[in-house]
Amino acid sequence: MTDLTSLTIADARYKLRAKEFSAADLTEAFIGNVAGGDALNAWCEKTPDLAREQAKAADARLAAGEAPSLCGIPLGIKDLFCTKGIRSQAGSNILEDFKPPYESTVTSNLWADGAVMLGKLSMDEFAMGSSNETACYGPVVNPWRRRGDETKLTPGGSSGGSSAALAACMAMATTGTDTGGSIRQPAAFTGTVGLKPTWGRVSRWGIVAFASSLDQAGPFTRTVRDAAIMLQAMASVDEKDSTSADIPVPDYEAALTGDVKGKRIGIPKEYTVDGMSAEITKFWEEGAEYLRAQGAEIVEISLPHTKYALPAYYIVSPAECSSNLARYDGVRYGKRAQLSQGDGITELYEKSRAEGFGDEVKRRIMIGTYVLSAGYYDAYYTQAQKVRRLINRDFEQAFEKVDAILTPTTPSPAFGLGEKSDPLEMYLQDIFTVTVNMAGLPGISVPAGLSSDGLPLGLQLIGKAFGEEDLLNTAYALETALEFSATPEKWW
């Protein structure tokens, strides 16, 4: 690991402009780390030649004095983002060797801003999972370990490759997507910053769909400032995505004053749940006190429909997954199974989907198909949408009283690969994060400290819709007070 690979985007940007090193130097340092990190299984596609080509172009822009914020910054891209001519298969065998003839809007924005692509990062299949164990590439391993214990831990999911690569200094920042916590939970498990923007703030065009009313792309970074820089580049209105918001993208980095005097921070009483780690409760209380010490007012609030969020989410998201994944049938999209003599179109669909999809994806498709079926639609899907509206109203009423909401990100630190075999137990990992997606709000996870086992724990801040400027500033104040600087001890 070189000194260059431990820099933040903000530091590297300054040093690149000061000509302390070149984009080519920076890229080579990261290419070396990527090559030496196979034990983590974070990368599903490496693109060193493309990275060198992009770094050369970035150096030309730097020399010309026309360099935007991400010029020369090496990134890793979640496998859910379509990248032109580069394998993009959403962690699934059904999209085996799919090379899109187009580029997603988010990655187009990043390349236009001068960023360098190191490769594609592993993920749970179609973003369905909380531990990165459902990927067709095999599980990703967290670079963090418990003290004195060599058990392989999850980096979280579904964006586990993105969080692991960043924590292991194999990229300066990475992209992820968040449908129910898939940026914030992995960030908490790896001691990184994970930002889920407001639904509609970042275009979803060219990102393989899981649940369209919940999916949102966002960045993983080392610091809140870097998250602001990344969001600035990723966010845009997009005519190809009718759900992207036609709202100007503000200067998020300029909003980072760290001044939270007079801000009201809500603490929801419903987020104290059975089985939550006492250490997480302690960090949550300390985080609130840090903000109070900086002039914020801490206010207890109620989000009364929180207890219904998880069951409602696991009706809405499988329903949308069932609809979105219907196109992968071996004819229109996806792997085509070999047929036996006498097989027809029905057998082609059945065999292609059975061979192409993994167990978790099949489980969610079956649940989604069931809740959308005649006779059950009103009993399940319609009721879940009513609950969703109530959750949204809870937040609207809370934000009449407070400017941001502080909660834990996860109920526990990272767990061992294979430790949670019960799907319901795995789904409970999303208990603090799904409400944000159900309401379409922005949320950010900031590393709070280490557990007694030496593992990272995170705190989540939730903001008002399209209020990322204020949210990032509050997170910046919290980050400054927490002073988290721990890194995993290298073993890979």
N, C-alpha and C positions, 0 to 999 in steps of 0.2 A: 504493500500500500504506500503510495507516494503522498507527499504533502499536497500536491495539486488536487488529488481526488478527495481531499477532506475540506476543500474550500466550499463556501456558499456561492450561490449564483451572484449575489451582490458583490462579494469580494472578488470573484473571478472576473466579473464584468469590469470592475475598476482596474484590475491588474492587466487584463487584456488591452484596455485602452492606454494604459501606461507603458505597454510593450515590455512588461516584465517576463512574459512568455507569449507564445503564439497559440492560436486556436488548434493548430496542428499538434503542438506540444501537449496541450491539455487533453486533446482527443486520444493521443497515443497512450497517455497515462491511464485513461479509463479503459481503453481497449485491452491493455495489459491486465487490469483488474478483472474485466469480464472474462478473459481467457483463463484466469486463475481461480474462478469462482464456481466451477462446475459442481462442486459438492453441494451447493445450495439449490441447484436445478431451477434457478430463477428465469433463465433465458430459454425461449423456445426457438428463437431465430436470431443469429448474430449477423450484423451487417458492417463489418470493419471497413470494407472497401468503400461503401457508400459514405460512412462516417468520415473517412479521410478526404473524400471528394468534397463533402459539405464543409469540412474544416478549412480546406484550401479556399473555397469560395468565401467563407466567413473572414479569413485573413485578408482577402482582397477588399472586402467591404470595410474592415477595420482600417486598412491602410488608406482607404479613400475618405475616411472620416464619416461614413454613412452607416454606421453600425447601430441597429436597434438593440433593445435590452438583452435579448437572448442570443445575440450574435456570437457564435463559437461555443455555445453551452451544450455539452453532451447530455442527451436525454435517453431514457428507455420508454418504450411505448407498449401499453397493455395490448394483448393480442386481440382484444375486442375492436380496436380501431383499424379500419381498412387502410392499408398503405399500398400504394400503387406498385404492382409487380413484386411485392414481397409477401410471403406466406402470412395469411391472416385467417386463422381458423377457429377463433373463439374457444380455444381449449377443447375442441370437439372433433371426434373422428368423422362425423358426418360432413365436415367441411375440410377434410383431409387434402392438403396441398392446394387449397384455394388461394389464388393470387389475384387480388382485385385489379381491374383495369382503371381504377379511380382512387382518389385520395380523400379521406374523411376531411370535413371542414376544419376540425380541431388541428389535425396534423398539418393541413395546408397552412393554417395560421402560424403554427410553430415554425415551419420551414421558411415561410415568408419573413419571419422575425429573425432568421439566421441560425436557428437551433440545429444541432447535429444529432443524427439518429444512430445510436449504438446497436439497436436491435429491438426485437419484440419480446415481451415479458409474459410468462405463464400466468394462468388464471384458472379459477374454477370453471368448469364447462358451462358455456353460455352465461357466465357470471352467477351461477347458482351454487352457493356454498359459503361457508364462513371459516374455512380452514385451508383452502387450496389443495384439497385432497381429491377433488373430482376431475381435475385436469387430465386430459388424455395423455399428457406428457409425464404423469406421475406427480407426487406431492412436491411442493416447494418447501425448503427447510429454512426456518428462521435463523439468522446469524447469531441471535442471542441464545444463551443457555442458562439454565438455573445454576447457581453456584455449586460447584462440586458435583455436577450431574451432567452426563453426556447425552441424556435423552434428547432426541430430535424434536423440536417444538414447531408448531405451526406459526407462519408469519401472518395469519389471518386470511380472510377471504372476502370477496372473491379476488381482490387485487393483490394476492399474496406475492406474486413475482415482482410487482411494482414496489411493494414495501420492503421486501427482502433485498432487492438490488440496491435501493437507496441506502438502507441501513448498513449494507456491506461496502459502501463507497464504490459501487459499480456503475453509478450514474449520478449526475449532479442534481437531477430531479426526474420524476417519472409521471406518466399519466395513469389515471385510474377511472373507474366508473363506480357510482354509488346508487344502488337501487333500494337498499334497506340498511346500509351501513358499510358497504364494501370499500370505501376509502377510509372512513374514520376508524373502524375497528382494526384493520391492519396497521394503520398509523399508530394506534395505541399499543399494539403488540410489538412494535419495532422501534419505539422511541423517536418517531418522526412526526411531522406535521401533515395532516390530511384535511383538505378542504373540499366540502361538497357545496357547490354554489346553488342558488335558487334555481328551481326547475324552469328552464327557458332562458337562463342567462348564457349558457354555452350550447352551441348547436349539437344536435344528436345525429346529423346527417353523416352517413358513412361509418356509424358505430353500430355493430350488430345488436339488434334489439332483444331485450329480455322482457321487461314490462314498461311499455312506452310512457305511461303516465307517471312513472317513478324514476326511471333511469336518468342520471345526470353525470356528465363527465367533470372531472376536477383534478387538481395536482397533488402529488406527494412531494414534499420538500423538507429541507433541514430546518428551516426557520419560517416564521410568519412573513417576514419581508420577502423571502423567496416565493412564498405562496402568492403574495400580492403581485409579484412580477410575472409569475406563470399565468395567473388568472387574467391579467391584463392582455397577454398574448392569446390565450385560448378563447376568451369571450368575444362574441360578435353576433350581430343579427345576421340571419342567413335565409335568403329567399328559397333555398332548397329544403328548409325545415320550417314548416308553417307554425310550429309551436315555439320557435325561438323569439325572444322578446325584442321588439323594436324600440329598445331603450339605449341611449348612448352609454358606452363603456367608460366609466370614470377612471381617473388616475388613482388606482388602489394604493400604490406605494406612497404617493404624496399624502394619503390620509393617515399614515402611521406616525402620529404624534406621541402616542403613549399616554395622552391625557384622558383620564376617565372620571375626572372630578364632576360630581353631580349626576353621573350615570346611575341608573337603577338596575341592579342585577337580580333577576329572579331565581329563587331556589325552589323547585317544585317538590312538594312533600311526597308526591306519588312515586318519586324516583328512588326512595329508600325501600329496597326490596329484600325479601328473605334470600339468604345465601350469598349476598354481596360481600366481597372481601372487606374486612375491617380496615385494611390498609387503604383501599380505594375511598372508603368513607372519610378516613383521616385526610387524605390528599384533597378531597372535595371540600372539606371544612377549611383546610389551610388555604386553598385557592380563593375561597370566598373572603377570608380574612385578608389575604394579600390585596385583593381588589378594594376592600374596605379601607385598608391603610393608604391606598392611592387616591382616596376621595370618593369612591363609589358608595352607593347605598345598597345594602343587601336586603332584599324583600322576599319573604316567603310567599309563594304563589301556589295555586292549585291548577292542575291539568287533569280534571276528573275522569276523562275518558281514556287516559293512558293505558289502563288495564285491558282495554279492548283493542288496542292498537296492533299487538302482535297477531292475535287470531284474525283480525280484519285484513292485515297485510298478507297473511298466508292464505287468504282467499283471493284478494285482488291480484297479487303478483302471479300466482299460478294461472289464474284466468287469462291474464294478458300474455303470459308465456305460452299457454296452449294455443292462443290465436296467432301469435307471432311466429311460432315454430311450426305451424301447419304447412308452411311453404317448403320445408325441408322433407321432400318426399321421394327423392331419387329421380324425379322427372324435371321439375322446375329448378330445384336447387339440391345440392348435396350429393353424397356418395350414393351410387346405384348398386344394389346388391345383385349377385348372380342368381338367376332364376333356374328352377328345375323345369323339366318338360311338363307342359300343361298349366304352368303358372300364368296368371293374368295380371292385370293392373293392380288389383287389390293385393295380391301376394307381393308384387313389387314394392308397393307402399309399405306393407307390413314388415317385410324383410329388411328393406333399406333403413327404416326408422329403428327397428330392433337392433340392427348391427351398428348403426351410426351413433345413437344416443346412449349415454351412460345411465346408471341406475337413478341418480338424483334427478336428472332431467326428465327421465321417464316418469318418476314419481310425481313431479310437479305438473307435467303435461296431463297425467291422469286425474290429478286433483282439479286442475283447471277445467278440463273437459267436463268433469262431473258437476262442478258448481255452475257451469254455463248451460247445462243440459235442461231440456224441457222438464218442468216439474220441480227443479231445484234452483233455477235461476233466481227467483224471487226470495226463496228461503235463505240463500247464501249470498250470492253476488250483490243483489239489491240491498240486502241488509248491511253488507260490508261497506258499500258505498255511502249508506246513511251514517254509519259509524265514522267513516272518513270525514264527512262534513262536520260531524260533532267535534272531532279532533281538531279540525281546522278552526272551528269557532273557539275552542279552548285557547288556542294560540292567539287568535285575534283579540280575545278579551284580556289575555295575559299581557300582550304587547301594548295595551292601552295604559298599563301600569308600569311596565319595565322596558328597558332598552335592549337587554339581552338576557338569556337564560343560561345558567351554569349547571352542568350535570356531569356525572361520570360518563366515560365513553363506553366502557365495557364492565360487566360484573366481575371479571377476573382477569389476571394477566394471561399471557399465552399458555396454551395447554399442549400436551404432547400429541404428536401425530398418532392417530389411531385410538386416542383415549376416549373420544366421544363418538360412539358408534350408533347411538340412538338419534334419529333425525330430529325428534322433538327437543332433545337436550341441546343439539347444535343450533336449532332455530332460536333458542333462548339467548344466544349470544347477541342477538340483534335487539334486545329488549329496550335499550336506551337510545337506539338510533333510528328505528323504523318510523317513529312519529314524525320525524323531520321530513322524511320522504313522503309520507302520507299527506302532509300539509304543504309540500313543495317549498320548504324553507331552506335557507343556507345554514350549514353547520360546520364546525371546524374542531378537530381534535388536536390538542397541544400536549406534548409529553410533560407529565407532572413530577415524576420521580421514579425510584426503583422500589420494588417489593423486597421483602426480607430474603427472597430467593435470588435477588439481583436482576429481576425482569422489569421492563418498562411498564408504567401505568399511565393512562391518559385522562385528561379532562376535556369535556365537550362544551363548547359555547354555541348557542343557537341564536340566530338573528332574525330580524324582520325580512320579509320578502324583498329582494333586490336591495338589501341593506348591507351588502358585503363590505363597503367602506367602513362603516361603524363596527361591524363584526370583527373585521381584521384588526382594527385599531384596539378593540378591547382584548382580542387574543394577543396582540403585541404587548400590551400592558401586563397581561397575565404571564406570558412567556418571559418577560423581563424580570418579573418578581420570582418566578419559579427557578430560573437559572439552571435549567437542565442542560447538562453537557456530556453525559455519559455516552459511551460508545461500546459496542460489543467487542469482547476480546477475540482476536482472530484465531480461529481453529480450522477454517476451511482451506 
